[in-house]
């Protein structure tokens, strides 16, 4: 099993593997190009995003600055918007449904490290995927931690630290995040 396969399978992997180093460099160069491309050239920005991300739907807009680890592990549906300063550490897959909005300074982190200091000092890492449903809005400075799944129609309050998964139709907030309100979704 390659280090990339281990990484995507949620197993310990070596981040200094040559293939992974090349993939991260490619992502750094693409995000650098995206962040330097003027908003006057929106079609060029979309082309860069389409080349960077694993899959994209229609109507994708990302404000600069944007950063990610690989890009290829990010999958977004239609009508995706990420505001200024978004960071997605896509060591594992990160999937967003349709109509998702990310406010400024949102962090989405699949990467994690061993709790045991000896294991952590070995340099090996691991990751857990993140899945965000349709019609989700993640407020400014919110953090989504490894392994989290959010259902459809979830609103994450500003500054929330989401450490566990939540179902559909809820407003969550706090540290750690908890349900603050049930949202009545009219269909």
MARBA-3410 file (N, C-alpha, C, O; in Angstrom, 1 decimal):
187
0.8,-1.2,0.0,0.0,0.0,0.0,0.9,1.2,0.0,1.8,1.4,0.8 ~ 0.6,2.2,-0.9,1.4,3.4,-1.0,1.1,4.3,0.2,0.1,4.1,0.9 ~ 2.0,5.3,0.4,1.7,6.2,1.5,0.5,7.0,1.2,-0.3,7.4,2.2 ~ 0.2,7.4,0.0,-1.0,8.1,-0.4,-2.2,7.2,-0.1,-3.2,7.7,0.5 ~ -2.2,5.9,-0.4,-3.3,5.0,-0.1,-3.5,4.9,1.4,-4.7,4.9,1.8
-2.4,4.8,2.1,-2.6,4.8,3.6,-3.2,6.0,4.1,-4.1,6.0,4.9 ~ -2.8,7.2,3.6,-3.3,8.5,4.0,-4.8,8.6,3.8,-5.6,8.9,4.7 ~ -5.2,8.2,2.6,-6.6,8.3,2.2,-7.5,7.2,2.9,-8.7,7.4,3.1 ~ -6.8,6.2,3.4,-7.6,5.1,4.1,-7.6,5.4,5.6,-8.2,4.6,6.4 ~ -7.0,6.5,6.1,-7.1,6.8,7.5,-6.1,6.1,8.3,-6.2,6.0,9.5
-5.0,5.5,7.7,-4.0,4.8,8.4,-2.8,5.7,8.6,-2.7,6.8,8.0 ~ -1.9,5.3,9.5,-0.6,6.1,9.7,0.1,6.1,8.3,0.2,5.1,7.7 ~ 0.6,7.3,8.0,1.4,7.4,6.7,2.5,8.4,6.9,2.6,9.1,7.9 ~ 3.5,8.3,6.0,4.7,9.2,6.1,4.4,10.4,5.2,4.4,10.3,4.0 ~ 4.3,11.6,5.8,4.0,12.8,5.0,5.2,13.2,4.1,5.1,14.1,3.2
6.4,12.7,4.4,7.6,13.0,3.6,7.8,12.1,2.5,8.9,12.1,1.8 ~ 6.8,11.3,2.1,6.9,10.4,1.0,7.0,11.3,-0.3,6.4,12.3,-0.4 ~ 7.8,10.8,-1.2,8.1,11.6,-2.4,6.9,12.0,-3.2,6.7,13.1,-3.7 ~ 6.0,11.0,-3.4,4.7,11.3,-4.1,3.9,12.4,-3.4,3.3,13.3,-4.1 ~ 3.8,12.3,-2.1,3.0,13.2,-1.3,3.6,14.6,-1.4,2.9,15.6,-1.4
4.9,14.7,-1.3,5.6,16.0,-1.4,5.3,16.6,-2.7,5.1,17.8,-2.8 ~ 5.4,15.9,-3.8,5.1,16.4,-5.1,3.6,16.9,-5.2,3.4,18.0,-5.8 ~ 2.7,16.1,-4.7,1.3,16.5,-4.7,1.0,17.8,-3.9,0.3,18.7,-4.3 ~ 1.7,17.9,-2.8,1.6,19.1,-2.0,2.2,20.3,-2.7,1.6,21.5,-2.6 ~ 3.3,20.1,-3.3,3.9,21.2,-4.1,3.0,21.7,-5.2,2.8,22.9,-5.4
2.4,20.8,-5.9,1.5,21.1,-7.0,0.3,22.0,-6.4,-0.1,23.0,-7.0 ~ -0.2,21.6,-5.3,-1.3,22.3,-4.6,-0.8,23.7,-4.2,-1.6,24.7,-4.4 ~ 0.4,23.8,-3.6,0.9,25.1,-3.2,1.0,26.0,-4.4,0.7,27.2,-4.3 ~ 1.5,25.5,-5.5,1.7,26.3,-6.7,0.3,26.8,-7.3,0.2,27.9,-7.7 ~ -0.7,25.9,-7.3,-2.0,26.3,-7.7,-2.7,27.3,-6.8,-3.3,28.2,-7.3
-2.5,27.1,-5.5,-3.2,28.1,-4.6,-2.4,29.4,-4.7,-3.0,30.5,-4.5 ~ -1.1,29.4,-4.9,-0.4,30.6,-5.1,-0.9,31.3,-6.3,-1.1,32.5,-6.3 ~ -1.1,30.6,-7.4,-1.6,31.2,-8.6,-3.0,31.7,-8.4,-3.3,32.8,-8.8 ~ -3.9,31.0,-7.7,-5.2,31.4,-7.4,-5.2,32.7,-6.6,-5.9,33.7,-7.0 ~ -4.4,32.7,-5.6,-4.3,33.9,-4.7,-3.7,35.1,-5.4,-4.0,36.3,-4.9
-3.0,34.9,-6.4,-2.4,36.1,-7.2,-3.2,36.5,-8.4,-3.0,37.6,-8.9 ~ -4.2,35.7,-8.7,-5.1,36.0,-9.9,-6.1,37.0,-9.5,-6.9,36.8,-8.5 ~ -6.2,38.1,-10.2,-7.1,39.2,-9.8,-8.6,38.8,-9.9,-8.9,37.9,-10.7 ~ -9.4,39.3,-9.1,-10.9,39.1,-9.1,-11.5,39.5,-10.5,-12.6,39.2,-10.8 ~ -10.7,40.4,-11.2,-11.2,40.8,-12.5,-11.2,39.6,-13.5,-11.9,39.7,-14.5
-10.4,38.6,-13.2,-10.3,37.4,-14.1,-11.0,36.2,-13.5,-10.4,35.2,-13.2 ~ -12.3,36.3,-13.2,-13.0,35.3,-12.5,-13.0,33.9,-13.2,-12.9,32.9,-12.5 ~ -13.1,33.9,-14.5,-13.1,32.7,-15.3,-11.8,32.0,-15.1,-11.7,30.7,-14.9 ~ -10.7,32.7,-15.1,-9.3,32.1,-14.8,-9.3,31.5,-13.4,-8.7,30.4,-13.2 ~ -9.8,32.2,-12.4,-9.9,31.7,-11.1,-10.6,30.4,-11.0,-10.2,29.5,-10.3
-11.8,30.3,-11.7,-12.6,29.1,-11.7,-11.8,28.0,-12.3,-11.8,26.8,-11.9 ~ -11.1,28.2,-13.4,-10.2,27.2,-14.1,-9.2,26.7,-13.1,-8.9,25.5,-13.1 ~ -8.6,27.6,-12.3,-7.5,27.1,-11.4,-8.2,26.2,-10.3,-7.6,25.2,-10.0 ~ -9.3,26.6,-9.8,-10.0,25.9,-8.8,-10.4,24.5,-9.3,-10.3,23.5,-8.7 ~ -10.9,24.5,-10.6,-11.3,23.2,-11.2,-10.1,22.3,-11.4,-10.2,21.0,-11.3
-8.9,22.8,-11.6,-7.7,22.1,-11.7,-7.2,21.6,-10.4,-6.6,20.5,-10.2 ~ -7.4,22.4,-9.3,-6.9,22.1,-8.0,-7.8,21.1,-7.3,-7.3,20.1,-6.7 ~ -9.1,21.3,-7.3,-10.0,20.4,-6.6,-10.2,19.1,-7.3,-10.1,19.0,-8.5 ~ -10.6,18.1,-6.5,-11.0,16.7,-7.0,-12.2,16.8,-7.9,-12.1,16.3,-9.0 ~ -13.3,17.4,-7.4,-14.5,17.6,-8.2,-15.1,18.9,-7.8,-15.0,19.3,-6.7
-15.8,19.5,-8.8,-16.5,20.8,-8.5,-17.8,20.7,-9.3,-18.0,20.2,-10.3 ~ -18.8,21.4,-8.6,-20.1,21.6,-9.3,-20.0,22.9,-10.1,-19.0,23.5,-10.3 ~ -21.2,23.5,-10.4,-21.3,24.8,-11.0,-21.3,25.9,-10.0,-21.7,25.7,-8.9 ~ -20.9,27.1,-10.5,-21.0,28.3,-9.7,-20.1,28.2,-8.4,-20.6,28.2,-7.3 ~ -18.8,28.1,-8.6,-17.8,28.0,-7.5,-17.1,29.4,-7.4,-16.7,29.9,-8.4
-17.0,29.9,-6.1,-16.4,31.2,-5.9,-15.6,31.1,-4.6,-16.1,30.8,-3.5 ~ -14.3,31.3,-4.7,-13.4,31.3,-3.6,-12.6,32.6,-3.5,-11.9,33.0,-4.5 ~ -12.7,33.3,-2.4,-12.0,34.6,-2.2,-10.6,34.2,-1.8,-10.3,33.2,-1.2 ~ -9.6,35.1,-2.1,-8.3,35.0,-1.7,-8.2,35.6,-0.3,-8.8,36.6,0.0 ~ -7.3,35.1,0.6,-6.5,34.0,0.3,-7.1,32.7,0.7,-8.0,32.6,1.6
-6.7,31.7,0.0,-7.2,30.3,0.2,-6.0,29.4,0.2,-5.1,29.6,-0.5 ~ -6.0,28.4,1.2,-5.0,27.4,1.3,-5.5,26.1,1.5,-6.6,25.9,2.2 ~ -4.8,25.1,1.0,-5.1,23.7,1.2,-3.9,22.8,1.1,-2.8,23.3,0.7 ~ -4.0,21.5,1.5,-2.8,20.6,1.5,-2.6,20.0,0.1,-1.6,20.1,-0.5 ~ -3.7,19.4,-0.4,-3.6,18.7,-1.7,-4.6,19.2,-2.7,-4.3,19.2,-3.9
-5.7,19.7,-2.3,-6.7,20.2,-3.3,-7.5,19.1,-3.9,-8.7,19.1,-4.0 ~ -6.8,18.0,-4.4,-7.4,16.9,-5.1,-8.4,16.1,-4.2,-9.2,15.4,-4.7 ~ -8.3,16.3,-2.9,-9.2,15.6,-2.0,-10.4,16.4,-1.5,-11.1,16.0,-0.7 ~ -10.6,17.6,-2.2,-11.7,18.5,-1.9,-12.7,18.3,-3.0,-12.4,18.3,-4.2 ~ -14.0,18.1,-2.6,-15.1,17.9,-3.6,-16.2,18.8,-3.2,-16.7,18.7,-2.0
-16.6,19.7,-4.1,-17.7,20.6,-3.8,-18.8,20.5,-4.8,-18.6,20.2,-6.0 ~ -20.0,20.7,-4.3,-21.2,20.7,-5.2,-21.4,22.0,-5.8,-20.5,22.9,-5.8 ~ -22.6,22.2,-6.3,-23.0,23.5,-7.0,-23.1,24.6,-5.9,-23.4,24.3,-4.8 ~ -22.9,25.8,-6.4,-23.0,27.0,-5.5,-22.2,27.0,-4.3,-22.8,27.1,-3.2 ~ -20.9,26.8,-4.4,-20.0,26.8,-3.3,-19.3,28.1,-3.2,-18.9,28.7,-4.2
-19.3,28.7,-2.0,-18.6,30.0,-1.7,-17.8,29.9,-0.5,-18.2,29.4,0.6 ~ -16.5,30.3,-0.6,-15.6,30.3,0.5,-15.1,31.8,0.6,-14.5,32.3,-0.4 ~ -15.3,32.4,1.7,-14.9,33.8,1.9,-13.4,33.8,2.3,-12.7,32.8,2.2 ~ -12.9,35.0,2.6,-11.4,35.3,2.8,-10.8,34.4,3.9,-11.5,34.1,4.9 ~ -9.6,33.9,3.6,-8.8,33.3,4.6,-9.2,31.8,4.9,-8.9,31.3,6.0
-9.9,31.2,4.0,-10.3,29.8,4.2,-9.1,28.9,4.1,-8.3,29.0,3.2 ~ -9.0,27.9,5.1,-8.0,26.9,5.0,-8.7,25.5,5.1,-9.4,25.2,6.0 ~ -8.4,24.7,4.1,-8.9,23.3,4.1,-7.7,22.4,4.1,-7.0,22.3,3.1 ~ -7.5,21.7,5.2,-6.4,20.7,5.2,-7.0,19.3,4.8,-7.6,18.6,5.6 ~ -6.9,19.1,3.5,-7.5,17.9,2.9,-6.6,16.7,2.8,-6.4,16.2,1.7
-6.1,16.3,3.9,-5.2,15.1,3.9,-6.1,13.9,3.6,-5.8,13.0,2.9 ~ -7.3,13.9,4.2,-8.4,13.0,3.8,-9.4,13.7,3.0,-9.3,14.9,2.8 ~ -10.4,13.0,2.4,-11.4,13.7,1.6,-12.2,14.7,2.4,-12.6,14.4,3.6 ~ -12.6,15.8,1.8,-13.5,16.8,2.3,-14.6,17.0,1.3,-14.3,17.3,0.1 ~ -15.8,16.7,1.6,-16.9,16.7,0.7,-17.9,17.8,1.2,-18.4,17.7,2.3
-18.3,18.7,0.3,-19.3,19.7,0.5,-20.5,19.4,-0.5,-20.2,19.2,-1.6 ~ -21.7,19.4,0.0,-22.8,19.3,-0.8,-23.1,20.6,-1.6,-22.2,21.4,-1.7 ~ -24.3,20.7,-2.1,-24.7,21.9,-2.9,-25.1,23.0,-1.9,-25.5,22.8,-0.8 ~ -24.9,24.2,-2.4,-25.3,25.5,-1.7,-24.6,25.6,-0.3,-25.3,25.9,0.7 ~ -23.3,25.5,-0.3,-22.6,25.6,0.9,-21.8,27.0,1.0,-21.2,27.4,0.0
-21.9,27.6,2.1,-21.2,28.9,2.3,-20.2,28.8,3.5,-20.6,28.3,4.5 ~ -19.0,29.3,3.2,-18.0,29.4,4.3,-17.7,30.9,4.5,-17.3,31.5,3.6 ~ -17.9,31.3,5.7,-17.6,32.7,6.1,-16.1,32.9,6.2,-15.3,32.0,6.0 ~ -15.6,34.1,6.5,-14.2,34.4,6.6,-13.5,33.5,7.7,-14.1,33.3,8.7 ~ -12.3,33.1,7.4,-11.4,32.5,8.3,-11.9,31.1,8.8,-11.5,30.7,9.9
-12.7,30.4,8.0,-13.1,29.1,8.3,-11.9,28.1,8.2,-11.2,28.2,7.2 ~ -11.8,27.2,9.1,-10.8,26.1,9.0,-11.5,24.7,9.0,-12.3,24.4,9.9 ~ -11.1,23.9,8.0,-11.7,22.6,7.9,-10.4,21.7,7.9,-9.7,21.7,6.9 ~ -10.3,20.9,8.9,-9.0,20.1,9.2,-9.3,18.6,9.3,-9.8,18.2,10.2 ~ -8.8,17.9,8.2,-8.9,16.4,8.3,-7.6,15.9,9.0,-7.6,14.7,9.5
-6.5,16.6,9.0,-5.3,16.1,9.5,-5.3,16.0,11.0,-5.9,16.8,11.7 ~ -4.7,14.9,11.5,-4.6,14.7,13.0,-3.2,14.0,13.3,-2.6,13.5,12.4 ~ -2.9,14.0,14.5,-1.7,13.4,14.9,-1.9,12.4,16.1,-2.9,12.6,16.8 ~ -1.0,11.5,16.4,-1.2,10.6,17.5,-1.2,11.4,18.8,-0.4,12.4,18.9 ~ -1.9,11.0,19.8,-1.9,11.6,21.1,-0.6,11.2,21.9,-0.1,12.0,22.6
-0.2,10.0,21.7,1.0,9.5,22.4,2.2,10.3,21.8,2.5,10.3,20.6 ~ 3.0,10.9,22.7,4.2,11.7,22.2,5.2,10.9,21.5,5.8,11.5,20.5 ~ 5.5,9.7,21.8,6.5,8.9,21.1,6.0,8.6,19.7,6.7,8.7,18.7 ~ 4.7,8.2,19.5,4.2,8.0,18.2,4.2,9.3,17.4,4.5,9.3,16.2 ~ 3.8,10.4,18.1,3.7,11.7,17.4,5.1,12.1,16.9,5.2,12.7,15.8
6.1,11.9,17.7,7.5,12.3,17.3,8.1,11.4,16.3,9.1,11.7,15.7 ~ 7.4,10.3,15.9,7.9,9.4,14.8,7.7,10.1,13.5,8.4,9.7,12.5 ~ 6.9,11.1,13.4,6.7,11.8,12.2,5.5,11.3,11.4,5.1,11.9,10.4 ~ 4.9,10.2,11.8,3.8,9.6,11.1,2.6,10.4,11.4,2.4,10.9,12.5 ~ 1.7,10.5,10.5,0.4,11.3,10.6,-0.8,10.4,10.2,-0.6,9.3,9.7
-1.9,10.9,10.5,-3.2,10.3,10.0,-4.2,11.3,9.7,-4.1,12.5,10.1 ~ -5.3,10.9,9.1,-6.4,11.9,8.8,-7.7,11.2,8.8,-7.8,9.9,8.7 ~ -8.8,12.0,9.0,-10.1,11.5,9.0,-11.0,12.4,8.1,-10.9,13.6,8.2 ~ -11.8,11.8,7.2,-12.6,12.6,6.3,-13.6,13.5,6.9,-14.1,13.2,8.1 ~ -14.0,14.5,6.2,-15.0,15.4,6.7,-16.1,15.5,5.6,-15.8,15.6,4.4
-17.4,15.4,6.0,-18.5,15.5,5.0,-19.5,16.5,5.5,-20.0,16.5,6.6 ~ -19.8,17.5,4.6,-20.7,18.6,4.9,-21.9,18.4,3.9,-21.7,18.3,2.7 ~ -23.1,18.4,4.4,-24.3,18.2,3.6,-24.6,19.4,2.7,-23.9,20.3,2.6 ~ -25.8,19.4,2.1,-26.4,20.4,1.3,-26.8,21.6,2.2,-27.2,21.4,3.4 ~ -26.8,22.8,1.6,-27.4,24.0,2.3,-26.8,24.3,3.6,-27.5,24.7,4.5
-25.5,24.2,3.8,-24.8,24.4,5.0,-24.1,25.8,5.0,-23.6,26.2,3.9 ~ -24.1,26.5,6.1,-23.5,27.8,6.3,-22.5,27.6,7.5,-23.0,27.4,8.6 ~ -21.3,27.8,7.3,-20.3,27.8,8.3,-19.8,29.2,8.6,-19.2,29.8,7.8 ~ -20.0,29.6,9.9,-19.8,31.0,10.3,-18.3,31.3,10.4,-17.5,30.4,10.5 ~ -18.0,32.6,10.5,-16.6,33.0,10.6,-15.8,32.5,11.7,-16.3,32.4,12.8
-14.6,32.1,11.5,-13.6,31.6,12.5,-14.1,30.3,13.0,-13.5,29.8,14.0 ~ -15.0,29.6,12.4,-15.4,28.3,12.9,-14.4,27.3,12.4,-13.7,27.4,11.4 ~ -14.2,26.2,13.2,-13.3,25.1,12.9,-14.0,23.8,12.9,-14.8,23.5,13.8 ~ -13.8,23.1,11.8,-14.4,21.7,11.6,-13.3,20.7,11.8,-12.3,20.8,11.0 ~ -13.3,19.9,12.8,-12.3,19.0,13.1,-12.4,17.6,12.4,-13.4,17.3,11.8
-11.3,16.9,12.4,-11.2,15.6,11.6,-12.4,14.6,12.0,-12.7,14.5,13.2 ~ -12.9,14.0,11.0,-13.9,13.0,11.1,-15.3,13.4,11.3,-16.2,12.6,11.5 ~ -15.6,14.8,11.2,-16.9,15.3,11.4,-17.8,15.2,10.1,-17.3,15.3,9.0 ~ -19.0,14.8,10.3,-20.0,14.8,9.3,-21.2,15.8,9.8,-21.6,15.7,10.9 ~ -21.5,16.7,8.9,-22.7,17.6,9.2,-23.8,17.3,8.1,-23.5,17.1,7.0
-25.0,17.1,8.6,-26.1,16.8,7.7,-26.5,18.0,6.9,-25.8,19.0,6.8 ~ -27.7,17.9,6.3,-28.2,19.0,5.4,-28.7,20.2,6.3,-29.2,19.9,7.4 ~ -28.7,21.4,5.8,-29.3,22.5,6.4,-28.7,22.9,7.8,-29.4,23.3,8.6 ~ -27.4,22.6,7.9,-26.8,22.9,9.2,-26.1,24.3,9.1,-25.5,24.7,8.1 ~ -26.3,25.1,10.2,-25.6,26.4,10.4,-24.7,26.2,11.5,-25.1,25.8,12.6
-23.4,26.6,11.3,-22.4,26.6,12.3,-22.1,28.0,12.7,-21.7,28.8,11.9 ~ -22.3,28.3,14.0,-22.2,29.7,14.5,-20.7,30.1,14.4,-19.8,29.3,14.4 ~ -20.5,31.4,14.3,-19.2,32.0,14.3,-18.4,31.5,15.5,-18.9,31.5,16.6 ~ -17.1,31.2,15.3,-16.2,30.8,16.4,-16.4,29.4,16.9,-15.7,29.0,17.8 ~ -17.4,28.6,16.4,-17.6,27.3,16.9,-16.5,26.4,16.6,-15.8,26.5,15.6
-16.3,25.4,17.5,-15.3,24.3,17.3,-16.0,23.0,17.2,-16.5,22.5,18.2 ~ -16.2,22.5,16.0,-17.0,21.3,15.8,-16.1,20.1,15.9,-15.3,19.8,15.1 ~ -16.3,19.3,17.0,-15.5,18.1,17.3,-16.3,16.8,17.1,-15.7,15.8,17.2 ~ -17.6,16.9,16.8,-18.3,15.7,16.6,-19.4,15.9,15.5,-19.6,17.1,15.1 ~ -20.0,14.9,15.0,-20.9,15.0,13.9,-22.3,15.4,14.4,-22.7,15.2,15.6
-23.1,16.0,13.5,-24.5,16.5,13.8,-25.3,16.1,12.6,-24.9,16.1,11.4 ~ -26.6,15.9,12.8,-27.6,15.6,11.8,-28.1,16.8,11.1,-27.5,17.9,11.1 ~ -29.2,16.7,10.4,-29.8,17.7,9.6,-30.5,18.8,10.5,-30.9,18.6,11.6 ~ -30.7,20.0,9.9,-31.5,21.0,10.4,-31.2,21.5,11.8,-32.1,21.6,12.6 ~ -30.0,21.8,12.0,-29.6,22.4,13.4,-28.7,23.6,13.2,-27.9,23.6,12.3
-28.8,24.5,14.2,-27.8,25.5,14.4,-26.9,25.0,15.5,-27.4,24.7,16.6 ~ -25.6,25.0,15.3,-24.7,24.5,16.3,-23.7,25.6,16.6,-23.4,26.5,15.7 ~ -23.2,25.7,17.8,-22.2,26.7,18.2,-21.6,26.3,19.5,-22.0,25.4,20.2 ~ -20.5,27.1,19.8,-19.8,26.9,21.1,-18.5,26.1,20.9,-18.2,25.7,19.8 ~ -17.9,25.8,22.0,-16.6,25.1,22.0,-16.6,24.2,23.3,-16.4,24.6,24.4
-16.9,22.9,23.0,-17.2,22.2,21.7,-18.6,22.6,21.3,-19.4,22.9,22.1 ~ -18.8,22.5,20.0,-20.1,22.8,19.4,-21.2,21.9,19.9,-21.0,20.7,20.2 ~ -22.4,22.5,20.1,-23.6,21.7,20.6,-24.8,22.3,19.9,-24.7,23.4,19.3 ~ -25.9,21.6,19.9,-27.1,22.1,19.2,-27.6,23.3,20.0,-27.9,23.2,21.2 ~ -27.8,24.4,19.3,-28.4,25.6,19.9,-29.8,25.8,19.6,-30.6,26.3,20.3
-30.2,25.2,18.4,-31.6,25.4,17.9,-31.8,24.4,16.8,-30.9,24.1,16.0 ~ -33.0,23.9,16.7,-33.5,23.1,15.6,-34.0,24.0,14.6,-34.8,24.9,14.9 ~ -33.6,23.8,13.3,-34.1,24.7,12.2,-35.2,24.0,11.5,-35.1,22.8,11.1 ~ -36.3,24.7,11.3,-37.4,24.1,10.6,-37.2,24.4,9.1,-37.4,25.5,8.6 ~ -36.8,23.4,8.3,-36.6,23.6,6.9,-37.9,23.4,6.1,-38.5,22.3,6.1
-38.3,24.5,5.5,-39.5,24.4,4.7,-39.2,23.9,3.3,-38.3,24.4,2.6 ~ -39.9,22.9,2.9,-39.6,22.3,1.6,-40.8,22.4,0.7,-40.8,22.0,-0.5
END
